[in-house]
């Protein structure tokens, strides 16, 4: 009698420390020396004069890590100063029927660009301002061939008629985008990296789209008034359509599974 192997396929594990190290090294090559001198460390301080938020902390940066990256940096004792004290762990269930969930950590960085561990800045910092974003094909595959430019609060500068605060976006994109593409090649060696960085870009696009669905920013909108309204709506979840966001992330996850097989989240 033939024996039948009824075991489920073993999911590809979270990247090893060596794989995280390789990606951090490659992503660390992105950028232009002393770029902060052209913008007063905008990406680290949220210090644009028209972004006078009432609830979100200014002169700091909110950072997001996939749980695997946070644990890697924690094991290596390479978390930035203040990260452990401000760390909050989160989960977002995007497919309850299969118990599939994003697991990530947020921290608040008050270092103002003076990183305590410069070589191990979080990936979200190293990739700024060009984050890899997924493109889906009709055949159900996905690649990180597009970009989300800037952070979640950077998606409306052109509509507001204001130059992007980041000097790299304004003046050095032809230098930095090729560097970013080389790092994306490393990202796409493991589905975990592809999934989490791609899901982050999907979230940014989702929030920006929902903002526009609400008619924001309106033509000739006063910048400070716009950002005050944006802040309250964002923090109260008004820019998130949970069923649609879950469907977007699920489709991307399943496209990666079609290419790689199952992988741990």
C-alpha positions in Angstrom: 0.0 0.0 0.0 1.4 3.4 -1.0 1.9 5.9 1.8 0.6 9.4 1.1 2.3 12.4 2.6 -0.5 14.5 4.0 1.7 17.1 5.7 1.2 20.7 4.7 4.1 22.4 2.8 6.6 24.0 5.2 6.3 27.7 5.0 9.5 29.6 4.1 10.8 31.0 7.5 11.4 34.6 8.3 14.7 35.8 6.9 17.8 34.9 8.9 20.0 37.4 10.6 22.5 37.1 7.7 19.7 37.9 5.2 18.6 41.0 7.3 22.3 42.0 7.5 22.7 41.8 3.7 19.6 43.9 3.1 20.7 46.5 5.7 24.1 46.8 4.1 22.6 47.3 0.6 20.0 49.7 1.8 22.6 51.6 3.7 24.2 52.6 0.3 21.1 54.6 -0.7 21.4 58.3 -0.4 23.6 61.4 -0.9 26.1 62.5 1.7 25.0 65.3 4.0 21.6 65.6 2.3 20.1 66.8 5.6 22.0 70.1 5.2 19.6 71.0 2.4 16.3 70.4 4.3 17.2 70.7 8.1 16.7 66.9 8.5 13.0 67.1 7.3 12.6 63.3 7.2 13.8 62.9 10.8 12.0 65.9 12.3 8.6 66.5 10.6 9.6 70.1 10.7 7.9 71.7 7.6 6.5 75.1 8.8 3.0 74.2 7.4 2.8 70.9 9.2 2.0 72.3 12.6 0.3 69.2 13.9 -1.6 69.4 17.2 -1.7 65.7 18.1 1.2 64.1 16.1 4.6 64.8 17.6 6.7 67.2 15.7 10.5 67.5 15.7 10.6 63.7 15.7 9.8 60.8 13.4 7.4 57.8 13.7 9.2 54.6 12.6 7.6 51.3 11.5 9.5 48.0 11.5 8.3 44.6 10.4 8.4 42.5 13.5 11.3 40.4 12.0 13.4 43.5 11.5 12.8 44.8 15.0 13.8 41.5 16.5 16.9 41.3 14.3 18.0 44.7 15.5 17.1 43.8 19.1 19.2 40.6 19.0 22.2 42.6 17.5 21.7 45.3 20.2 21.4 47.8 17.3 18.1 49.5 18.0 18.3 53.3 18.1 18.3 55.1 21.4 14.8 55.5 22.7 13.3 52.7 20.5 12.7 50.2 23.3 11.1 52.8 25.5 8.6 53.9 22.8 8.0 50.5 21.1 4.5 49.4 20.5 3.6 46.1 18.9 0.7 45.8 16.4 -1.1 43.2 14.4 -3.4 43.7 11.4 -5.5 40.7 10.4 -6.0 40.9 6.7 -7.5 37.4 6.2 -9.4 36.1 9.2 -10.3 32.9 7.5 -6.6 31.9 7.2 -5.4 33.8 10.3 -3.1 35.9 8.1 -1.8 39.0 9.8 0.8 41.7 9.5 2.9 42.0 12.6 4.9 45.2 13.1 6.4 47.5 15.7 6.2 51.3 15.8 8.6 53.6 17.7 9.1 57.3 18.1 12.6 58.7 17.2 13.6 62.0 18.8 17.2 61.9 17.6 16.7 64.5 14.9 19.0 62.7 12.4 21.8 62.0 14.9 21.3 58.3 14.9 22.8 56.4 17.8 23.4 53.4 15.4 23.9 55.0 12.0 24.7 51.8 10.2 21.5 50.1 11.5 18.9 52.8 10.8 15.6 51.1 10.3 14.8 50.1 6.7 12.1 52.7 6.6 14.8 55.4 7.1 17.3 53.9 4.6 14.7 53.7 1.8 13.3 57.2 2.3 12.3 59.0 0.0 11.7 56.2 -2.6 9.9 53.2 -1.1 9.4 50.1 -3.3 5.8 49.6 -4.2 4.2 46.6 -5.8 2.9 46.3 -9.3 0.4 43.5 -10.0 0.2 41.7 -13.3 -2.9 40.2 -15.0 -1.3 36.8 -14.4 -1.4 37.2 -10.6 2.3 37.9 -10.0 3.8 40.9 -8.3 7.0 42.8 -8.4 8.4 45.8 -6.6 8.9 47.9 -9.7 7.2 51.1 -8.7 7.7 53.6 -5.9 5.9 55.5 -3.3 7.6 58.9 -3.0 8.0 60.1 0.6 6.2 59.2 3.8 2.5 59.0 4.5 2.4 62.8 5.1 4.2 63.5 1.9 1.6 62.4 -0.6 0.0 65.8 -1.4 2.7 68.3 -2.0 2.2 68.5 -5.8 -1.5 68.9 -5.4 -0.9 71.7 -2.8 1.4 73.4 -5.3 4.4 73.2 -2.9 7.9 71.8 -3.7 8.6 68.5 -2.0 10.4 69.3 1.3 13.0 66.5 0.6 16.0 67.8 -1.4 16.7 64.4 -2.8 13.2 64.3 -4.4 13.7 67.8 -5.8 17.3 67.5 -6.9 18.8 64.0 -6.7 16.2 61.5 -7.8 18.3 60.5 -10.8 21.1 59.5 -8.4 19.1 57.9 -5.7 16.5 55.9 -7.6 19.2 53.7 -9.3 20.7 53.1 -5.8 17.2 52.2 -4.5 16.6 49.7 -7.4 19.8 47.8 -6.4 18.5 47.5 -2.9 15.1 46.3 -4.2 16.9 43.5 -6.0 17.9 42.3 -2.5 14.4 42.8 -1.1 13.0 40.6 -3.8 15.2 37.7 -2.8 12.9 36.8 0.1 9.0 37.0 0.1 9.0 38.3 3.7 10.9 41.4 2.7 8.8 41.9 -0.5 5.6 41.5 1.5 6.2 43.9 4.3 7.8 46.6 2.2 5.1 46.2 -0.4 2.3 46.2 2.1 3.6 49.5 3.6 3.5 51.1 0.2 0.0 49.8 -0.3 -1.1 51.4 2.9 0.4 54.7 2.0 -1.3 54.6 -1.4 -4.6 53.5 0.2 -4.6 56.5 2.7 -3.7 59.0 -0.1 -6.5 57.6 -2.3 -9.0 57.8 0.5 -7.9 61.4 1.2 -8.6 62.3 -2.4 -12.0 60.5 -2.4 -12.9 63.0 0.3 -11.9 65.9 -2.0 -8.8 66.7 -0.1 -6.7 68.7 -0.6 -9.2 71.2 -2.1 -7.9 73.6 -4.7 -6.2 76.6 -3.1 -6.5 75.0 0.3 -4.6 76.7 3.0 -1.7 74.4 3.9 -2.0 74.6 7.6 -5.7 74.1 7.5 -5.3 71.1 5.2 -2.7 69.4 7.5 -4.8 70.0 10.6 -7.8 68.4 8.9 -5.6 65.6 7.5 -4.1 64.9 11.0 -7.5 64.5 12.7 -9.0 62.4 9.9 -5.9 60.1 9.7 -5.7 59.6 13.5 -9.4 58.7 13.7 -9.1 56.2 10.9 -11.1 58.2 8.4 -8.6 57.5 5.6 -8.8 53.8 5.9 -11.5 51.5 4.3 -10.7 48.3 6.2 -12.4 45.8 3.8 -10.7 47.3 0.8 -7.3 47.5 2.5 -7.6 43.9 3.6 -8.5 42.9 0.0 -5.5 44.8 -1.4 -3.0 43.3 1.0 -4.5 39.8 0.6 -4.2 40.0 -3.2 -0.6 41.0 -2.9 0.2 38.3 -0.3 -1.4 35.7 -2.6 0.5 36.9 -5.6 3.8 36.4 -3.7 2.6 32.9 -2.5 2.0 32.0 -6.1 5.6 32.9 -6.9 7.4 31.6 -3.7 5.1 29.2 -2.0 3.9 29.8 1.6 6.1 32.0 3.8 6.0 33.0 7.5 4.6 36.4 8.4 
